[in-house]
Amino acid sequence: MLSQDGIGALLRGIRERAGRTRQEQALLMEAAQGGNWFDPENLKRWESERRLPTPVWHEPIARTYGLTQSEVRRAVAASRRHRRGQGEEEEDVNRRKFIGSAAVAVGASAFPGMAQAREGIDGALAGNGEGELAYLEAAFERHRGGYRGRSPQAVLTEMQADLNLLRNVLSRPHPARTRADLARITAGIAGLVAIIQHDRGDQPDAARWFATAERAAGESGDRQMSAWVLARHAMVPLNYGAPQAAARLAARARREAGRGPTAAAALAAAVAARALAATGDRDGATRAVADVRSLAERLGGPDSNDTWFGYPLQKHHVHLSQAYTLLGNVTAAYGAQRSALELTGAPSVMSRALLGMDTALCLRIEGDPGAAADMAVETFERLPASYRTGLVRSRAEGLHIQLTGRHRARLGEVLC
């Protein structure tokens, strides 16, 4: 018989409350170890208490399951005491009962970094709709923080349990006010999934998620959310060869956002500037650049936060780098790139790669195809494997088309 306060019940309760398989939990253990392979069978042994995790595993377990190392040690010690007292008997208790107890006991620990959502989780476990809404609001806040050094696939894996909960909550009737709040959260979370799929290069799925996000934003009545979804959606055709379509979406986003200094308005103007530059509308692009610079100067509070919903200075300069590059203004583009890099933290793999590709294109515009190819190759080869498809690759392929001879061949070799 397993102890209800031991490591087996604790880990299994957290995993099942999160709606994850052992394979998914194993992937999170790999991430906690810096990408080193982890055998899912270890989880099975620990959950059944056929083996107890040795101290070397305590820290990765704590990081993966949102526990402290003290909690892990106490659970292991409880299992060890129970085994000494009971031996290795076959389990003959109702597992479902104590798994539920374990899930309630750990509360927000089932989701790493979500201690602030404990009240929402407790409410959800009690069947309180307000508790579920509070939890989903907190989950939305957590997920919109960006990659922060994680791979796109790892972020999607972490979001899966919350997407399942959101689907279940939406399937039930709610008062009008609660429904509107749920629609806003749905728009945001669906938009985040769409961004990740866009970055991975899955354009069809990104478009589907953005369509869902747009419908949810419309139902919520939140025009800034609608503007954000449209502006982000515009980046799909913009980054994958359809700037006219991007310009139309960006124009809709700007109308929805209005003239006030908000993150959504700034993003919409920035995307419009890039799209118009890509279509050859220099005057329109120049006006949009002036607009976004004016908006960025007036942002503050949450609108300037470094999240997927904010418009911080670092993101501002990344957008300006691309706009100026497409306009052929290499002096201004280099300045934007320097400013962006000064504000870009070490984990920002995607931003650094995109800036590197902009620099490579500027070098090509200046008439140095060899340096352009070298810069693009160096940027691409530094990327982790999970980032070598999708957005960064599309930028590299765009430059590849513009090169000729041995420089084109050199870049083509790393893109094969």
N, C-alpha and C positions, 0 to 999 in steps of 0.2 A: 504494500500500500504506500502511495506517495504522501508526503506531508503537504498540507494545504498551504503552508507558509514557506515551502522549500523552493529551490531554484527551478524545478521542473514546472510546478504550477505557475510560478511567476512568469517565466519566459513564454510558456504556452498561452497563458491568459493574455499577455500583452500582444503576442502575435495574432491571436484569433480576434481580439477586440479591434486590432488595426485592419483586419480583413486581408492579411497577407499569407501567402504560402511560405513554406520553409525555404523554397528556392529564392523568393523575393527577399526574405530576411537574410539569407546568405549573401546576397548581393550587397545589402547594406553593411554586413559584417566586413565584406571585402573593402568597401569604401572606408570604413573605420580603421582599416589596417593599411591605408594608403594604396589600395588596389591589389594587394596580395591575395592569391586565391584562397578561398575558404570552402571546406567540404560541408555541404548541407547535412550530411549524416551526423556531424558533430551536434547540430541542433536537435536532431532526433534523439541522440544519446542523452543530451542534457535534459530535454523535456521529459524523457522517460526515467531519468536518473539512473540509467545503466552506467553512466559515467558522470562525474562532477567536474565542472570546469576548473582547471588549475589556475593559480594566480596570474599566469601570463595572459589569460583570456579575460580577466576581470575588467580591465580598462576598455577593450573593444566592445564587450557586452554592454557596459554602462553607456558608452557613446551611442551604440546602435539602438538600444531600447529606451533611452532617455532616463536612465537611472543614475544614481551615484555609485561609486565603487563600494561605499559602505553598505548600501542596500544589496549589492551583489554578494558581498562577503557574508552578510547576515543570512541571506537566502541559502547560500551554499552551506553555511554552518548549520542551518536548520535541517537541511537535507541530510547532512552527515550525522547529526544527532538522531534523526528519525531512522536512518539506516542501521545505526548501532542498536537502537531499541527494537526495531521491527524486523531486521534482516532484509533479505531480497525477495519478499513475498510478491505474488502476482497482485496487481491492482484489482480490488473488488468493491470499490466505491463508485458512486455516481460521479463520473468525471465532469459532466456538464455543470453540476451544481458548484463544485469548487472552482472550475474555470471561471464561471461567472463571478464568484466571490473574489477571485484574484484580479479580474478585470476592474471590478469596482474599487478594490483596494489600491491598485496602482494609479487609477484615474488618468490624469494627463500624461503620466509617464509613458503611456502607450505610444505617444507621438513626440519624438525628441524635440526639445525646444518649445514645448507648448504648455509649460507650467501655468502661464497666465490664463489658459483656457480651462482650468480645472472645474470652475463652477459650471461652465457650459457643458462639459462632458458629464458631470454628475447629473445635470438636468436632463441631458439626453438619455442617460441610463434609466432615469426615472420616468421617461416618456413625456417629458415636458418640452413642448415645441419651442418655447423661448430658450431653453437650454441648448437645443440643437442649433438654433439660429446664432446664439452667442458663440458656440464652438466653431461653426462654419465661418463666422466673421473673423475669428481669431486665426483660423486656418488660412483664410484668404490673405490676411496680413502677413502671415509667415511665408507663404509661397511667393508673394510678389517681390521678395527681396532680391531676386535674380539668381544667377548660377553660383556666384561666390566660390569659384574654383571647382565646382562639381560639373560632371558631364551632363548634357541634356537628358540622356537616358536615366541617369541616377535621379534627376529631379522629377521626371515623369513617374518613376517607380515610387518615390516618396508621396506623390500626389494621388496615387491610385485609390487608397483607402478613403480619402476625403471625397474623391469623385463619386465613389460608390455611395457614400453617405448622402451626398448632395442629391444624387438621383433618387434615392429612397425618400428623402424629405420632400422633394418636389412632387412626388407621386401622390402625396396626401393633401387634402383640402386645408387651407389656412385662411385666416381673416385677411382682408384686403391689404392692410398695412404690412402684415408679416409677409404676404405674398410679394409685395413690391420690394421689400428688403431682400427676400430670397432671390428675386429676379436680378437685383443689382449685384449680389454676391455671385450668382450664376454667370452673369455677363463678365465679371472680372476673372473668375477662375477659368471659364471657357476661353477667354482671351489669352490667359497665360499659357494654356495648353497649345493654343494656336501659335503663339510666339515660338514656343519650343519646337513645334513641328516645322514651322517656317525655317528656323535655324538649322534643323536637321535636313532640310531639303525636301520634305514631304509636302509639296505645294497643294495637292488635292485635299489632304487631310487638314492642313492649315486653313484652307478656304472654308471647309465644312465647319470647323470649330469657330472661325470668325463669324460665319453666318448664324450659328447658334448664339454666339455672344451678342451679335447685333439684335437678334430677336429679343433676347433677355433684357438688353439695355433699353429697348423700346418699351417693353412691358414695365420696366422699373420707373420710367418717366424721368430718369436722371440724364440730362442732356450732356453733361461733362463725361459721363461714362460712355454714352453713345459716340461722342466725339473721339474719345480715346480709342474705342474699338475700331472706328472707321480709319483713324490715322494709322493705327497698327496694321490694319488690314491692307492699307495702301502700300505698305512696305513689301508685301508679297509680290505683286506685279512689278513694283519698282526694282526689287533686287533680282528678279528672274526674267527680265527682258520685255516688260510691257509698261513702259513709262506713261503712255497715254491713259491707260486704265488707272494707273496709280494717281495721276494728276486729278482724274475725276473723283476718285474716292477721297483724296486729300481735300479737294474743294468742298465736298459734302461735310467732311470733318470740321473744316474751318467755319462753315455756316452754323453747324450744330454747337460749336464751342463758344461762338460769340466773340466780342472784342476784348473782354476782360483778360487780365494776366493770370491765366491758369496753366497748369502743366499740359492739359489736353490741347489748349489753344497753341502753345508753343510747339508741341510735337507736331500738330497738324501743319503749322506754318513751315517747320523744318522739312517735313516730308514733301510738302508742296514745292519748296525751293529745289530740292533734289530732283523731284519728278519733272518739273518744268525745265530745269537745266538739262536733264537727259533727253527731253523732247526737242531741245534747241531753242526754247523760248527764253532768251537771255534777259529780256526786260522783265518778264513775269517772275523769273527766278531771282533776279536782283531785288525786285520789290519784296518778294517773300523772305529773302535773307534779311533785309532791313526790318521787316516785321518781326521775325523771330528774334533778332538781336534786341529789339525794343522790349519784347515780351520777356525774354530771359532776364533782362536787367531788373524787371519789376517783380519777379517771382520771389516767394518766401514761404516759410513754414513747410508743410507737407508737400507742396507743389515743387519744391526744390530738393526733396529727399532723393537719395540714390537708390531708387527702386524702379521696377518696371512701370510704375504709375507716376513716378516723379520725373522732373526734367532738370537734373542737376547740371552744373557747369561742364562737368566731364562729358556728359551725353551731348550737351549743346555743341561743344567743340568737335565731337565725333561727327555729328550731322553737318556742321559747317565744313569740315574737311572734305566730305564727300561732295557737298554742293559746290565748293570752290574748285575741286578737282574736275568735276563735270563741266564747269564753266571755263576751264582752262586757265584759271587764275592761280598759278602754282605758288606764287609768293604768299598769297593769303592762305592757300591750302597748307603749305608748310607751317605757317604760323599757327593755324588751327591744330595741326597734328602735334606740334610741340606743346601747346597748351593742354591738349587732351592727355598726352602721355604724362605730363607733370601731375595730372589729377587722377591718373589711372593706377589703381592698386595692383599688386602682384598677381592676385587670383583672376584678374580680368582677361582671361584668355581670348575671348571673342573680340573685345574692343581692341586689344593690341594687334591682333591679326588683321582686323579690318583697316586699322590705321596703317599697318605695314603695306597692305595692298594699295591703299591710296597713295602712299609714298612711291611705290613702284610705278603706278600709272603717271604720277607727276614726272618721274624721271623719263618715262617714255615720251611724254609731251615735250619735255625739254630737249629731246633728241638724243638720249643716251639709252638705247634699247638694251645694251649689255648690262648696265647697272640696274635697269628695270627688271630684267630677267633674274639677276642675282638676288635682288631684294625680294622678289616674289617667291623664289625658290627657298631662300633662307626663312622667310615668314612661314611658308607652308610646311617645311620640314620640322620646324619647332613645334608645330601643333600636335597635341595628343591625337591618337587615332580617331577618337569619338568626335573630333571637330573637323575632320578632313572631308566631310561631305557637307552638302547644303550650302549655307550662305557664303562662307569663306571660299569654298571651292568655286562658287559661281563668279566671285570677283576675280579669282585667278584665271578662270576660263575666259572671262571677258578680256583680260589683258593678253592672254595667249592668242586670241584671234587677231589682236592688233600688232603682234610681233611677226617677224619673218626670219627665215634662214636659221642659223645655228641658235639664235636666242630663243626663237619659237620652239625649236627642238629641245633645248635645255629645260624650259618650263614644262613642255609636254611630257618629258620623262617622269617628272615627279607627280604629274596628274594622272598618269596611266593607272 
